[in-house]
Amino acid sequence: MPISLSKLSCTLLMCWGLSLSPAQAATSELQSRIASLLAANNEGQNQPTFHIAILTPEARLAKLCPEPDLRLIGNPARLTGNRSVAARCGNKQHFIQIKVNATGKYWVVARPLTAGQVITPPDIRPMEGELANLPAGLLFDAEKIIGSTPTRALHPGQPLAANQLRHRWAVLATQEVDIVAPGEGFMIRARGKALNNGGLDDRVRVQMRNGQILTAVVIGDERVSMNMDN
């Protein structure tokens, strides 16, 4: 599991015999828990490492209970930038503002690709670095790229993102699918019926057993992931 810089800094301070103030310790723990939530939404072989900065003032953080239930707000595929985290303490809900930076290994085009061309291993190469200014939906696992086809011409050095590629259908309309909904320290699993076709990283509508219709992201053959905000 990737470790945030804040957690590493905390460890170093303890090794040097220094102690954090209660507020600093609470903030460090909060950063670590949020980094774990982000990691749970970005499972894969080459998972990014997240670095969290808390933007909410300490005076407001002090109103939180010792161990609030945390939930990310917004698009789970969003890797960097300003985000909100819902923190529930009993019947009270607070919102924490954060800034997320991330580093990781991603894939770029190695040689010119034409629309509709099947991508093979020599067509791509890995890069590593900051992810802040790269396209949304960046792909970190080669297996999600190889075998797919570009929707338009791609040029050498171009980062590869999900919306640039067309995959074979991993989920078919009317098909029964496994649904996972990751939370902090737990994973909800259920079954439902897909209402439209979808390839890897596509959004599909899923009908639950109780008839409720929700949106999920395709993560594999007959498998979808659902944000708890749905």
N, C-alpha and C positions, 0 to 999 in steps of 0.2 A: 504494500500500500504506500503510495507517495506520502511524504511527510512535508508539511508546510515549513517555511523558513522560521515562522514564529516558534514552532515546536522544537526545531533544532536549536534555536537561540536559547530557549528555556533550558534545554538539556545542558548546553554549554555553561550557562550561568550557574547551574547547580554543581557542575564539575569544578567550577572555580571557587566554590564555597560561598557564593553570593545568594541572596534570597530575593524573590519577587514580592512586591506588595500584594495584598489580597486582590486588588483591582487588576493588577497586571497579570496575576496568575489566572483569574477568571477570564480575562480577555484572551490569553494564550490558549486556554482550554476551549473557548468558544471558536477560535480560529481553527483549531485542530478538528473539531467536530464538523464545522462547515466544510473544510477540505475533504473530509471523509464522505460527506453527502455529495459533493461534486464528483468525487471519484466513483461513487456508486452509480451515478448517471452516465458515466463514460467508461463502461467496462470494455476491455479488449486486451490484446497482447501488448500493445504499446501505449499504455495509459499515460495521459499527460500528468505532470506534477503541478499542483495548484498552490499559489501563494496568496493568502488572504489578508487584506487590510480592513479593519473595522472602521467605518466612517461615523457610526452613531456615537455621540458623546458619552463619556464614562458615566455622567450623571444619569443618563437614561438607561444605560446598561445595568446600573446599580439596582434598578427597580425589578430586574428579572429574578425569578426564583433560581435556586442553585443549579438545577438540571432541567431547563426548559425543553419541551419537545420542539425540535427544529424541522422546518420544511422549506425547501427552496421555492421561490415564486418565479413564474415565467417559463420560458422555453428551456427544457432540460439540455438541449443541444448547444446552448450558448456557453462558450468557454471562458470568455474574458469580459472585462468592463464592469460597470456598476450594476449591482443586483440587489434584490431584497430577500430577506430570510424571515419567515414567520416563526415566532417563538411563542409557544403556548405554555402558560402556567395555570393549570386548572381551567377555569372558565375565562381567563383573561388572555388575550392575544396581543403580542407586541410585534413590532417590525424593526428589524435590524438592517441598516444599510451597509453594504460592503463593496469593496473594489477587488476584483479578481484578476490576477496575472497568471499566466500559465506558460510552461515550457514543455517541449516534447519532441518526439520523432514523428515526422509526417512524410508524405510522399509527393514527389513532383514528377512532371513529365520529363523523360530522358531523351526522347526524340519525337519529331512531329507526328501527331495523330490526326486522322481524319474522322469526321462524323460517321458513326456506324462501324468503325474498325474495332475488332476484338482486341482488347488489351492483353499483352503477354508480359511475363516478368522482365525482359530486357527493355520494355517501353517505359519503365518507371525506376526511380532511384530515391533513396531516403535522404531526408534533410533533418537537421535538429536545431532547435532554437526557440526564441520567443514566438508566441502564437497570437499576440495582441492584434497585429495588423493583417492577419491572414483571413481568408474567406470563412464565413460561417459554414458549418457542416463539413469541416476539414476531416479527411480520412486518415486514420492512424494505422490501420491494419491492411497489409497488402492483399489479404484474401478477400477484402471487400472491393478491391479494384480489379484484380486479375479476372478476366472472363467477362467483364462488363464492356460496354461500348460508349464512347463519347457522344453526347447529343450535338456537339459542334466541334470544329477544329480546335485542337489544343497545341500549344507551343512549348518547346523545351524550357524547363525551369518553372513552369506554371504549377502552383500547388493544386492538388486534386481534392475536390469537394464533392459531396454526394449529389448536389444538384447539377453537376456537369456530366453525370454518367447515367446510363440506363442499365438496369440490372434485369436479369430474368426474374419473373415473379416468384417471390418467396412465400407469398400469401395469396390465395385465390378467393374471390367472392363466393360466399355461402360456405366456405371451409371452416371447420372447427379449429380454433387456435388456442395456444397456451398464452395466458396473460400474466405478466409479472409487473408488480408495482413496488419499486424499491423505496424503503424509508431508512431512517437512521437505525442501524442495528437489526433490521428485520426485512423480510421480503414477502409481500402478499402474492399468492398465486391463485389463478382462477382459470375458467374456460369460457370461451365466448365464440360468436360466429362473425367472421369477417364479412363486411358488406361491400367491399370493393377490392380489386387486385392491388398488390403493392410489392415493390422490390425492397432490398435492404435500405434502411433509413427513410423509406417513404412513410407518410402518414396515412393511416387507414381508419375507417369507421368500424367499430366493433359493437355488436349487440350482446349485452350480458344476458345471463340466464333469466334475470328478472325483467327483461325487456328494455332496460335502459341502454341508450346508444351513446358511446363515448369515442374519443379519438385516441389512437395509440400509434407508436412508432414501430415499424417492422425491424426486428433485431436478428432474425434467422428464419429458417424454414418452419412455417406454422407457429412462429413465436413473435409476440409483440410486447412492448414495454409501455406502461401507462404512467403519466405524471400524476402524483397524488392530488394535484390541484384540479383535475378533471371533475 
